[in-house]
Amino acid sequence: MKGDHMKEYIIVTDSSADLPKSYIKEHNVSCVSLKYTIDGITYDNDDEEAAKTFYKKVRNKSMPTTSQVNPEEAFDEFKKISEKCKNILCLAFSSGLSGTCNSFMIAAKELMEEDETINIRVVDTLSASMGQGLIVHKAVCMKENGKSMDEVADYIEAHLKNFVHVFTVDDLDHLYRGGRLSKTASVIGNLINLKPVLHVDDEGHLVNMFNVRGRKKSLHSLVDYMEKTMGSYKDQNDIVFISHADNLEDAKFVADEIKNRFGIDKFMINEIGPTIGSHTGPDVIALFFMGENR
C-alpha cells in the first residue's frame, strides 16, 4: 500500500483569492466563484469581460453588491471534484469577512457523511484577496514538493498569523459604504487628502491602523510596514504578492520600492477582482508577504 503522503489531493479555493486564471489552471487548483451584482445584473467572477468594465462602472458611481458562495454551490463543487479525487484541501476566504468559509464547512460535512471515502479539510485562511492567494501559493508549492494534504493544512493553520496583509485606499467613500468608516470621517478625510492604511487582523477582519496624508506617502508606508513586520521571516519572502484595483502603475511603484529596499525581485501582481473591489473601490493597493505578525 502507498504511504499516506502519496495520496493525491486537490486544492480548492474561491475567487476572493484574486489569483490569475493562468495560475489556477497551471497548478490544477479548483476555484469556486463568488457572485457580484452591478447595474442590476449579476455576474460571477469568472466573467472576464464583465470584470474589465467593473471599475469603470464603479468610478461612474455604480454601486456593486456581492454574495457569498452558498452551501449548495460548495457541495456541488466538492462533489464534482470527489469524482476524480477523494481528498480535498479547501482554503477559504476569511470567515471574518464572508460566510463563504462556513458554506464550505457545511458542504464538506454533508458530503463526507454521504460518502465516507471522501476526506475534505477546510481551512479558514482568515485572509482575503492575494493574501488568501499567497496562502494558496504556499500550499501549491508544498504540494508540488511532495507534502501531504495534512502536512500542508497543518503548516498553514500554524502560520496563519504570519501572512501579512497591508493596504491603502484612495477614496474613503467605499469604506464608509461598507460600514468601515463614519460619514464624517470619510468627508473630512477626503477633504484633507487623508489616506488610511489598513490591515487584516488575526481574526480576519479589516482594521484601520493609521492615516497618512497623500497617496505617495501611503504607498511608502506599505513598504515601511513590511520592513517593520518581516523580521525573521524575511528569507521566506522569495516572492511578494501585490494586488491593485485598476491601478497597475502604483502597484509597480510599490514593487520597485520593495526591490530597492530589500533586494526581493519576484512579484506576483494581479488586479483585485470584483468581489473584494466592491468593498474597497478603485485604486486600492494591497501588499502581502510573510512576517512575524500581522
N, C-alpha and C positions, 0 to 999 in steps of 0.2 A: 504493500500500500504506500501511496505517496505521503510524504510528511505534510503536516498541517499547513506549513507556509508555502506549499506548492499549489494550494487551492487557488484556482482562478477567481478573481472578483472584479466587479465593475464599479467604478467611481461615478456617483451621481451628484449633481449639484443643481442649482436653479439659476435663472437668468440674472438675478441680482449680483452675481459674481463678476459681471461685466468682462468676461474673458472673450478674446477674439474667437469668432466662429471657427477660424482655421485651426486654432489651438485645440478647441474642443474636439474637432474632427481628428486631428493628427494623433491625439493622445487617447482616443477612444473613451472620452468622458461623455456621460449622458447628461443632458441639461433640460430641466423642466422649466417651461416659460411662465413667468407671471404676466398678467394682462394689465393694460392701461387703457384709459378712455380719454380721448381729446376731441373736442368739437363734436361730441355726440356719437363718435364712432369708437368701438372697442377693438384694439389690436392685441396680438401677442408679440412678445419681444423678439420673435424670430423674423418679424416682418421688417426686413432691412430698408425697403423703400419708404415705409412709414416712418422709420426711425430717422431717416435723412432729413425729413421736414419737421421733425418733432420740436427741435429747439427754435426753429424759425417761428413756429406757431406760438411757442411759449414767450418768445421775445415780443410777439404781437399781442400779448396779454391773454392768450387762450389758457384755460385752467384745467390741467390734466388731473385725473384721479387714477388710483391704482387698485388692483385687487390681488390678494394673496393666492397662492396655489391652494386649492381646496383638497380635502381628503380623497375625493373620488379621482381627481386628476393624478394625485400622488400614487394612489393604489394602481391605477391603470399603467402608469409608468413602471412601477416596480414589477407588476405582473408581466408586462411585455419583456422586461429585462430578464426576469427569472426563467423565461422560456429558453433563454440562451445560457444563462449563468445563475447559479443558485445563491451566490454570495454577493451582497451589495453593500457598499460603503457610501452612505449619503451624507454630504457635507452641506448643511442647510444655512440659509440666511438667518441672521441673528433673531432669536426669539424676543429680544428687546425692541425690535423694530417691526416685526411682522408675525402673523400667525402661521406662516408657511412651514416653519420647523415643526410646529405642533401637528399640522396636517400630515407631514411625512411620518411623524411618530405614530399617529393613529393608523395610517395606512400600513406601516410596517408590521404593527402588532396584529392587525387584521389578516394580512397575507400570511404571516408566519403561523398564525393559528389555523388557517385554512390548509396550509401545506407545510408540514414540519421539516421538510428537506431544505426549506429556504431559510437563509440566515441574512438578516438585514441589520446593519448597525447605523443608527442615525446620530450624527454629531451636530450639536448646536454650535456653530462656529463663533457665535457672539460677534460676528463680523458682517461687513457689508461692502458692496462694490468690489474693487480689486483687492481689498483686504481679505475678503472671502476668496477672491481669485488667487491670492498668494497662498492661502491655505490649501486650495485645490492643487496648485502647482507643486507645493511641498509634498503633498500626498502622491501626486503623479510621479515625481522624482523618486520617492521612496519605493513606490510600487515597481517602477521600471528598474530599480536596483535590487529587486527580489524580496522586498519586505512583505510580510503577510498583512492581511486586512487588519487584524487586531493590533499588530505592531504599529501600523500607520495610525489607526484610530487612537491608540493609547498615547502615542507621541503627540498627536495634535491636541488631545484633551489635556495633556500635561503642560502644553506650551501655549494654550490659547491666549494667555495674557502677554505673550511675547510677540504677538502680531500687532504691530502698532499702526493705527490709522490717524492721520492728522490732515485736516483740510481747511480751506478757506473759501468763503462765498463772496461774490462781488456785490450782490444786491440782496438786501435784508428782507425784502417783501416775501420771498418764498419761505423763509424760516418763520416769519410771522404767520403766514397762512397755515403752515404745518404745526402751529402751536409751540414752536421752539423759542419764540421771542415775543415780547409785548408790542402792541401797536406803537406806543410812544417810543420804545427803544428802537424800533425799525425806522420810524420817521426821523428821529434825531440822528441816528447812526448814518442814514443815507445823506442827511444834510451836511454832516461834518466829515464825510468820507471815511467812516469807521468800517474796518473790515474784521469780522470776527474770525478767530482761529478756533476750530472745534476739533474734538476727537471722539472716538468711540470708546466708552469706558469698559471696565471689567465685566459689567452686566450686559454689555452690548447695546447701550443707549448712546444717543448723540448728546454731547455735553459741550457747552461753550467754555473754552479755557480762558481766553483773554481777547482783547480787541487791540488792533493796531491801526494807525492812520495811514491810508494809502495802499494801493494794490501791490506795488513793488515790495514794500515793507512786509506785507502779509506773505508774499511768496518767499522772501528771505527767511521769515520766521518759521516756515515749514522745515527748512533745512537746519535752522538753529535747533529746532525741537528734535530733529533726527540726531544731531550732534550730542545733545543732552541725554537722550534716552538709549542710544545704541549700546554703549558700554561694552561689556564682554561679548555681545552678540555681533559685533562689527564684522567678524570673519564669516558669519552666516549670511551676510548680505552680498552674495555673489551676484544677485540680481535684485533690482528695486522696481516696484510697480508704481506707476503714476496713472491716475485716471483724470479725465477732464470733461467738462460739459461744454462742447463746442468751442474749445479754445486751445488748439494744439500748440500754438506759439508759446503760451505761458507754461504749458506742461514741459516743453523743450527747455525753456529757461530754467525751470527747477532741476531738470536732469543735468543741465550744464553746470549749475551751481554745485550739485552733488558730486559730479565728476571732478570739478576743480578742487573741492574741499576734501573729499575722502578717497579719490582715486578709483571710485566704483565706475565701471563703464558699461555695465549691462543693464538695460532697462526694458521693461515691457510697458509701453504707453498705449492706452486704449480709451475710447470715448465712454463716458458714463451713459448707460442705457436709460431708456425712458422710465423704468421702474424707480430707480434712485433719482434720476433727473427731475421727475415730477415733484419731488420734495425739496430739491435743492435749487432748482432753476439753472439757467445758463451760467457759464464762466466759472464754475467751481473747479478748483484744482485740488486733488487729493493725493497724498503720498503714503505709501505703505512699505513697511520694512520690518525687520526683526530687531527687537530691543529688549532691554532688561525689564521694562514695564510699559504699560500702555499710557 
